[in-house]
Amino acid sequence: MKEKQFERYRRMLTAVVGMVVAGSVVAGIWQVPIITVAFGLVAMFMLRSRVTDVIEDERVHRIGEKAARKAFSIFGLGGALVGGVLIALRDAYPQFELVGYTLTASICVLLVLYMIFYWHYNRKGIK
């Protein structure tokens, strides 16, 4: 399969999964989105394995690494600041206190995951 055909199938699969998930969320059925997303990931993996063209090269991976690092830095700093402000304003706006704690806790989990993966790849070596 050529890259152009893969992109067409990928877009169609993404649209179908999105419609099913949206319909299930509106209907209040929580099991269907989990199954649908899992099926979509497996189908995407199977489609990708049939592509004969080169989809990604080292340059694409390096650009992705730089973009991910920048997005991680901006989201981490911004989320920590916004979460801290929301927690600090808990007396004036008590409805946002939980949002602030949730945001700061998610930033902490993100940092812990980053440290674990950094330690793992540093120890193992990048391959």
N, C-alpha and C positions, 0 to 999 in steps of 0.2 A: 504494500500500500504506500502511496506517495504521501508526502507531508501535507499537501493541500487537501487531499481526501480525509486524512486523519483530523485535520482542523475542522472540517465540515462535520464529521461524526462527533467530534468532541463538543462542538457547539450545540448540536442537536441533543446529545446526551445530557449536557448541562441544563439545557432548557427543560427537558422532560423531568429531570430530577428536581429542579427548582419548582416546577408547577405542582408536582406530587407533594413535595414538602410543604409548599404554601397551602395547598388544599387540605392537607392533613392537619396543619397547625390551626387553620380556621375551623376545621371540624372538631378539633380537640382530641385527635387520635395521636398519641405520642409514639407509638410503636412503629408506625409506618415510616416516618422520616428516618429513623435509625436504620431500618432495613433498606430503604431506598438509597440512602447515602452509601451504605456498605456495598450494595449492588452496583451503584454508579462507580465507586472506586475500583471494584474488581473489573468491571467492564472497561474502564479507562485504562487500567493496567494491561488488559488483554489487547485493546486497540493499539496501545503504544508499542507493545512487543511485536506487532506486525508491520510496523513502519520500516521501510528499507532505506529511506533517506536519512541523512544525519540531521537530527533535530537540534541538538545542543553540542557545543564544543567548549573548550576550556575558557574561552573569552566570555561566553554566556554565563558559565558558572561563576567566574570571578566578578562579573557585574552583579549577579544575584547576591553574592556574598557581601559586596560593598553596600548594595541597596538594603539588604537585611540588617546589616550592622547599623546603618544610619537610621532606619526605621525603628530598630530596637532602642537606640539611644534617645531618639526624639520621643517615642511613646513612653519609655521608662521615666524620663525626666518630667515630661508633661503630665503623665498620670500621677506621679508622686506629688507634684506641685498642686494639681487640681484636687487630688484626694486629701492632701494636707489642709488645703484651704477649706474644703467642705467639712472636714472634721473640726477645724478651728471655729467655723461659723455655726456649730451645732446648737448654740443657744438661740441665735437669731433665726435659723432655718433648721429646725429639728428633722424635717422630712428628708433632708439630704445627708444626714449623718450616716445612715446605712450605706448609701451610695459611696461616700468617702471611704468608709472602712472596706467596702468591697473592692474599690479601685486600688487602694493601697495594698490590700492583701493579694490581689492579682498581680500587682507589680512585684511583690516579694516572691511569689511563686515563680514568676518569669525570671527573676534574678537567680533564684535557686536552680532552676532548670538550666539557665545559661552556665552557671558555675559547674554543674554536673557534666554537661556536654563538653565544656572547655577542658575540664580535668580529664575526661575520657579521651578526647581527641589528642590532647597534649601528651598523654601517657602512651596511647596506642600509636600515634603518628598519623598524619593525614594521608589517606589513600583515595 
